[in-house]
Amino acid sequence: MSEKIYVSYSVAVGIPYTGREVAHHVVLNYIDDEGSHHVVEAGPEIKYNHTFPKFLALLGTEGINAHIDNQDSKFGQIEVYIREAGPNDLDNPVEDIAQGADLSSQWEAIVNYAYQVSRLRTY
């Protein structure tokens, strides 16, 4: 079976009540030769459950204060997650990165880099 590494996209922030997407969440995916689906993703330490506060946080972090050293992000620090895929990982648009007989070394490099980002825990 051919292995595959691809990126999937989901809406991270939209403009409230308009349906307009402002930012997307990007997830790296790997399907190995046994059909197991692995995921590497990063996200904010501080999560917002409602669109309007999340939009305001994004505006304050990336819009109004974009020219300032971003040490006081309203989203906190970056957290990295390495996990097996779940049902929610299958419903998003995707873009292939690589496909071939053995992509395990490329995936291992991606995972190692994710661990490095996770250890830094700074912007």
C-alpha positions in Angstrom: 0.0 0.0 0.0 1.3 3.5 -0.8 1.9 5.9 2.0 0.7 9.5 2.0 1.6 12.7 3.8 -0.9 15.6 3.4 -2.1 18.7 5.0 -5.7 19.3 6.0 -7.4 22.7 6.6 -10.2 23.7 9.0 -11.7 27.0 9.9 -9.9 28.5 13.0 -11.5 31.9 13.0 -14.4 33.5 11.1 -16.1 36.8 11.2 -19.1 36.4 13.4 -22.5 36.1 11.7 -21.1 36.5 8.2 -19.7 33.0 7.3 -16.4 34.6 6.2 -13.3 32.6 7.1 -10.4 34.7 8.4 -7.8 32.1 9.5 -7.4 28.4 9.0 -6.0 25.6 11.2 -3.5 23.4 9.4 -2.9 19.8 10.4 -0.2 17.5 9.0 -1.4 13.9 8.3 0.4 10.6 7.6 -1.2 7.4 6.5 1.3 4.6 6.8 1.5 1.3 4.8 -0.8 -0.4 7.3 -3.5 2.2 6.9 -2.9 3.9 10.3 -3.6 7.6 10.3 -1.2 9.8 12.3 -1.5 13.5 13.0 0.7 16.4 14.0 -0.9 19.7 14.8 -0.2 22.8 16.8 -2.6 25.1 18.4 -3.0 27.8 21.0 -2.5 27.3 24.7 -5.6 29.5 25.4 -8.6 28.3 23.4 -11.8 30.2 22.7 -15.0 28.3 22.4 -17.0 31.1 20.8 -16.4 32.9 17.5 -16.7 36.5 18.6 -14.1 36.4 21.5 -11.8 34.4 19.3 -12.1 36.9 16.5 -11.4 39.8 18.9 -8.3 37.9 20.2 -7.1 37.4 16.7 -7.7 41.0 15.8 -5.8 42.2 18.9 -2.9 39.8 18.4 -2.5 39.8 14.6 -4.2 43.0 13.5 -3.7 45.9 16.0 -0.5 44.6 17.6 1.1 42.9 14.5 4.0 45.3 14.4 4.9 44.7 18.1 7.0 41.8 19.4 4.2 39.2 20.0 5.1 38.1 23.6 1.6 38.9 25.0 -0.6 36.9 22.6 -4.2 36.5 23.7 -3.8 32.9 22.6 -0.9 32.1 24.9 1.9 29.9 23.7 2.0 27.3 21.0 1.1 23.7 22.0 2.0 20.7 19.8 0.0 17.5 19.6 1.1 14.2 18.1 -1.8 11.8 18.0 -3.8 9.3 16.0 -6.5 10.7 13.8 -10.1 10.9 14.9 -13.4 11.2 13.1 -13.2 15.0 12.9 -9.9 14.7 11.0 -11.7 13.2 8.0 -14.1 16.0 7.0 -11.7 18.8 6.0 -10.2 19.8 2.7 -6.8 18.3 2.0 -3.7 19.0 -0.1 -1.2 16.2 -0.8 2.4 16.8 0.1 3.9 13.4 -0.8 2.9 9.9 -1.8 5.2 6.8 -2.1 6.2 3.4 -0.9 8.0 4.5 2.4 7.5 8.0 3.8 8.3 7.0 7.4 11.7 8.9 7.5 10.0 12.1 6.3 7.2 11.6 8.9 9.8 11.0 11.6 11.5 14.3 10.6 8.2 16.1 10.9 7.5 14.6 14.3 11.0 15.4 15.5 10.6 19.0 14.5 7.2 19.1 16.2 8.9 18.0 19.4 11.4 20.8 19.1 8.7 23.4 18.7 6.9 21.9 21.7 10.0 22.2 23.9 10.6 25.8 22.9 7.1 26.9 24.1 7.8 30.5 23.0 6.9 32.7 20.1 
